[in-house]
Amino acid sequence: MTIQSVIPAPLVTPTETPMQRVRTIELFFDLVFVFALTQLTRLVAHPYGPADYGKALLVFLTLMWIYNGYVWLGGNVEFGAGRQRRLIFVAMGGFFIMALSIPTVFGAGGVPYALGMLAVTALHIWLFRTTHNSSARVVWQLAGFHVGAALLVLAAAFVSAPYDWLIWVAAIVTLVSTIILRRERSFQLNPQHFVERHSLLIIIALGESIVAVGSGVGELALTGPLLTYSVLALMLSALLWLTYFHRDDARAEHAFLRANAAQRMRVAVMGYGYGHFVMITGIILIAVGLKVGVAHPTGHPDAIGIWNLTFGTSLYLVGDVIYRRIVGIDPGWARFGLAAVLLLTIPIGLMYGALPHLVLCVFLLTSLLWVEAARDTNVD
């Protein structure tokens, strides 16, 4: 059952706060998250094995949990008071410490990462206490889980591998268990702010893919193949942008507004939570693949770049399908099919190189948008 199939509820519900848009201080907070994504790519740019992907996933789960926590905060707090703004800047400092610690988080960086996480978590709880609504009560009820997860990450910093993994997993399970309690049903949600905040998240992640190409070029000679690869990488990011923002973001916001309170919570947690997490994970892999590929656009390719780019693009499309289905704007069968087809391009990339592989990926994504545009024209 999709959202559109349900009789529209009034636009103002018990779980909706007054309409507001994203504030500039939230955009400033996003700058730290951009840096965190840049640091995260370093964990998987040249992995020694599957374990490095597992480590990156565990770290990214904590980063996204905190980021989403501050998204939900922004829909409840005005940030107008001077004390609130000062606390947000302090939280940015803790988040920045976490980002700085990412490359060595399973070594010397473990302690500063956990201390930063503790600080950001405590400030998040305290800032919610200033709202004096049902959201504040929910956050206070779940405070033990969030602080406990941060303490587990701190404990992992004093444990040698591979047992530190187990503690990290326990921390993630502690965080995810808060969803099982379904306390979010009492949370106050601002649909316009929530949609806009996640739209900016997609732009931030896509921006990181462009930055990754630039860092991959570095001081390399600007040859024809390298410049061609770079421009095609930009085109790939633009195509991914179109898959999200070509009318679909507005349709998603409209569907979100028309949903009743229970459906909004489902969309917020499943669509904008899980769906966007999968999408951003895919974009990170894309960024890593492009960074590796631009250094060797022709000749024998670096296999890890081909694999990361392909799986990242497929993963992004799968997350997009999850998001679209939960929101109810489109079943996404074409996108799901392309996610599978893209995997067939891996042998071509390994055989002919990174540049031909990127050309093929760009062509397939372009074809997808053409097919969807023709379908929408026929529907209209």
C-alpha positions in Angstrom: 0.0 0.0 0.0 1.4 3.4 -1.0 0.9 6.7 0.7 -1.2 8.0 -2.1 -3.7 5.1 -1.7 -4.7 6.3 1.8 -7.2 9.1 2.3 -5.2 12.3 2.9 -4.9 13.4 6.5 -4.9 17.0 7.6 -1.7 18.8 7.0 -1.3 19.6 10.7 -1.0 16.5 12.9 0.0 15.8 16.5 3.4 14.8 15.2 4.1 17.9 13.2 5.9 21.1 14.3 5.3 24.5 12.7 6.7 24.8 9.2 10.3 25.8 9.0 13.1 25.5 6.5 16.8 24.6 7.0 18.8 27.2 8.8 22.3 28.3 7.9 23.8 27.0 11.1 22.6 23.5 10.0 24.3 24.0 6.7 27.5 24.9 8.6 27.1 21.6 10.5 27.0 19.8 7.2 30.5 21.0 6.4 31.9 18.8 9.1 29.9 15.9 7.8 31.4 16.5 4.3 34.9 16.2 5.9 33.8 13.0 7.7 32.8 11.4 4.4 36.1 12.4 2.9 37.9 10.7 5.8 35.7 7.7 5.5 36.7 7.1 1.8 40.3 6.7 3.0 39.3 3.6 4.9 38.2 1.8 1.7 40.2 3.5 -1.1 42.9 0.8 -0.9 41.4 -1.9 1.3 43.5 -4.9 2.4 40.4 -7.1 2.4 36.7 -7.3 3.2 37.4 -6.4 6.9 38.2 -2.9 5.9 34.7 -2.5 4.3 33.3 -3.9 7.5 35.2 -1.4 9.6 34.1 1.5 7.4 30.5 0.3 7.6 30.5 0.3 11.4 32.0 3.8 11.5 29.6 5.1 8.9 26.6 3.7 10.9 27.6 5.8 13.9 28.2 8.9 11.8 24.8 8.6 10.0 23.1 7.9 13.3 24.5 11.1 14.8 23.8 13.1 11.6 20.2 11.9 11.5 19.8 12.7 15.2 20.7 16.3 14.5 18.3 16.4 11.5 15.5 15.4 13.8 16.8 18.0 16.3 16.6 20.7 13.7 12.9 20.1 13.2 12.2 20.7 16.9 14.7 23.5 17.9 14.7 27.0 16.5 18.4 27.6 17.2 17.5 31.2 17.9 18.9 31.5 21.4 22.5 32.3 21.8 23.1 29.3 24.1 21.6 26.9 21.6 23.9 28.2 18.9 26.9 27.9 21.1 26.0 24.3 21.9 25.6 23.5 18.3 29.1 24.8 17.6 30.5 22.8 20.4 28.7 19.7 18.9 30.4 20.5 15.6 33.7 20.4 17.5 33.0 17.0 18.8 31.9 15.8 15.4 35.0 17.2 13.9 37.2 15.3 16.4 35.3 12.2 15.3 36.0 12.9 11.6 39.7 13.6 12.3 40.0 10.2 14.1 38.4 8.1 11.3 41.6 7.0 9.5 42.9 5.5 12.7 39.7 4.8 14.5 40.6 1.1 15.0 43.9 2.1 16.5 45.2 5.3 18.1 42.2 7.3 16.9 39.7 5.1 18.8 39.7 7.1 22.1 39.3 10.6 20.5 36.6 9.2 18.2 34.6 7.8 21.1 35.1 10.9 23.3 33.9 13.1 20.4 30.9 10.7 20.0 30.1 11.0 23.7 30.2 14.8 23.5 28.0 15.0 20.5 25.5 12.6 22.0 25.3 14.4 25.3 24.8 17.8 23.6 22.1 16.3 21.4 20.2 15.1 24.4 20.7 18.5 26.2 19.5 20.5 23.2 16.4 18.5 23.0 15.7 19.2 26.6 15.2 22.9 25.6 12.2 22.0 23.4 9.7 21.0 26.2 7.6 18.8 23.9 6.9 15.1 23.3 10.1 14.9 21.3 12.2 15.9 24.3 10.6 13.2 26.4 11.3 10.5 23.7 15.0 11.5 23.5 15.3 11.5 27.3 13.8 8.0 27.4 16.3 6.8 24.8 19.3 8.7 26.3 20.7 5.6 28.0 20.9 3.7 24.7 22.7 6.5 22.9 25.2 7.1 25.8 25.6 3.4 26.2 26.5 3.0 22.5 29.1 5.7 22.8 30.6 4.1 25.9 30.9 0.8 24.0 32.8 2.5 21.2 35.1 3.9 23.9 35.5 0.5 25.4 36.4 -0.9 22.0 39.3 1.5 21.8 41.0 -0.4 24.7 40.4 -3.9 23.2 42.7 -5.6 20.7 41.4 -6.9 17.4 39.4 -8.9 16.6 37.4 -8.5 19.8 37.0 -4.7 19.3 34.8 -5.7 16.4 32.4 -7.4 18.7 32.1 -4.3 20.9 31.5 -2.1 17.9 28.8 -4.4 16.7 27.3 -4.3 20.2 27.3 -0.5 20.0 25.4 -0.6 16.7 22.9 -3.1 18.0 22.3 -0.8 21.0 21.5 2.1 18.7 19.3 0.1 16.3 17.4 -1.4 19.2 15.9 2.0 19.9 13.9 1.7 16.7 12.4 -1.6 17.9 11.0 0.2 20.9 8.9 2.3 18.5 9.3 5.4 20.7 9.5 7.6 17.5 5.7 7.4 17.3 5.5 10.2 19.9 8.1 12.3 18.1 7.1 15.6 16.6 8.2 15.9 12.9 8.4 18.8 10.5 7.9 17.3 7.0 9.3 20.2 5.0 12.4 20.5 7.1 12.9 16.8 7.1 12.7 16.4 3.3 14.9 19.4 2.6 17.5 18.3 5.1 17.8 14.9 3.4 17.9 16.5 0.0 20.9 18.5 1.1 22.4 15.3 2.4 22.3 13.8 -1.1 23.9 16.9 -2.5 26.6 16.8 0.1 27.4 13.2 -0.7 27.5 13.8 -4.4 29.8 16.8 -3.8 32.2 14.4 -2.0 32.3 12.2 -5.2 33.4 15.3 -7.1 36.0 16.2 -4.5 37.3 12.6 -4.6 38.0 12.9 -8.3 39.9 16.2 -7.7 42.0 14.6 -5.0 42.6 11.6 -7.2 44.0 13.8 -9.9 46.3 15.6 -7.5 49.4 16.6 -9.4 49.1 14.1 -12.2 49.7 15.3 -15.8 46.4 16.6 -17.3 46.3 14.2 -20.3 43.4 13.8 -22.6 42.2 10.5 -21.1 42.4 11.9 -17.5 40.4 15.0 -18.4 37.9 12.9 -20.3 37.5 10.6 -17.3 37.1 13.6 -14.9 34.4 15.2 -17.0 32.6 11.8 -17.3 32.8 11.4 -13.5 31.1 14.8 -13.2 28.4 13.6 -15.6 27.9 10.5 -13.5 27.4 12.6 -10.4 25.0 14.9 -12.4 23.0 11.8 -13.5 22.7 10.6 -10.0 21.5 14.0 -9.0 18.8 13.8 -11.6 17.6 10.4 -10.4 16.8 12.1 -7.1 15.9 15.7 -7.9 14.1 15.5 -11.2 10.6 16.2 -9.8 10.8 13.3 -7.5 12.0 15.3 -4.4 8.9 17.5 -4.8 6.6 14.5 -5.2 8.2 12.9 -2.1 7.5 16.0 0.0 4.0 16.2 -1.3 3.3 12.6 -0.4 5.0 13.1 3.0 2.7 16.0 3.7 -0.4 14.1 2.8 0.4 11.1 5.0 -1.0 10.6 8.4 1.1 10.6 11.6 1.8 6.9 11.7 2.8 6.8 8.0 5.1 9.8 8.4 7.1 8.0 11.1 7.4 4.9 8.8 8.5 7.1 5.9 11.0 9.0 8.2 12.6 5.8 9.6 12.4 3.4 6.7 12.5 5.7 3.6 14.7 8.6 4.8 16.5 6.5 7.3 17.4 3.1 5.9 16.8 4.1 2.2 19.1 7.1 2.4 21.7 5.2 4.4 22.0 2.7 1.5 22.1 5.5 -1.0 24.8 7.4 0.8 26.8 4.2 1.3 26.6 3.7 -2.5 27.8 7.2 -3.2 30.8 6.7 -0.9 31.8 3.6 -2.9 31.3 5.6 -6.1 33.5 8.3 -4.8 36.2 5.8 -3.9 35.9 4.1 -7.3 36.2 7.4 -9.2 39.2 8.5 -7.1 41.0 5.3 -8.0 39.9 5.2 -11.6 41.0 8.8 -12.4 44.6 8.0 -11.5 44.6 5.2 -14.2 41.9 5.9 -16.8 43.6 3.8 -19.5 45.7 0.7 -19.5 45.5 -2.1 -17.0 42.8 -0.9 -14.4 43.0 -1.0 -10.7 40.4 -3.7 -10.0 39.2 -2.2 -6.7 38.2 1.0 -8.5 36.0 -1.0 -11.0 34.4 -3.0 -8.2 33.7 0.0 -6.0 32.3 2.1 -8.8 30.0 -0.6 -10.0 28.8 -1.9 -6.7 28.4 1.7 -5.4 26.2 2.7 -8.3 24.1 -0.5 -8.0 23.8 0.0 -4.2 22.7 3.6 -4.7 19.9 2.5 -7.1 18.8 -0.2 -4.7 18.6 2.4 -1.8 16.7 4.7 -4.1 14.2 2.0 -4.9 13.7 1.4 -1.2 13.2 5.1 -0.6 10.8 5.5 -3.5 8.7 2.5 -2.5 8.4 3.5 1.1 7.4 7.1 0.2 5.1 5.7 -2.5 6.2 7.8 -5.5 7.3 5.0 -7.8 7.9 1.2 -7.6 11.3 1.7 -9.3 11.4 -1.5 -11.3 13.6 0.1 -14.0 16.1 1.3 -11.4 16.2 -2.1 -9.7 16.8 -3.8 -13.1 19.6 -1.4 -13.9 21.3 -2.1 -10.6 21.5 -5.7 -11.7 22.6 -4.9 -15.2 25.4 -2.7 -13.9 27.1 -5.7 -12.3 27.5 -7.2 -15.8 29.8 -4.3 -16.7 32.5 -5.4 -14.2 34.2 -7.8 -16.7 34.3 -5.1 -19.3 36.0 -2.7 -16.9 38.5 -5.3 -15.8 39.3 -6.1 -19.5 39.3 -2.7 -21.2 40.0 -0.2 -18.4 38.5 2.4 -16.1 37.6 4.9 -18.9 35.5 2.6 -21.1 33.8 1.2 -17.9 32.9 4.8 -16.8 31.6 5.5 -20.4 29.3 2.5 -20.1 28.0 3.4 -16.7 27.2 6.9 -17.9 25.4 5.6 -20.9 23.3 3.2 -18.9 22.3 5.8 -16.4 21.4 8.2 -19.2 19.3 5.5 -20.9 17.5 5.0 -17.6 16.5 8.6 -17.4 15.4 8.6 -21.1 13.2 5.6 -20.5 11.7 7.2 -17.4 11.2 10.5 -19.1 9.4 8.8 -22.0 7.2 6.8 -19.6 6.3 10.0 -17.7 5.4 11.8 -20.9 3.1 9.0 -21.9 1.4 9.0 -18.5 0.9 12.7 -18.6 
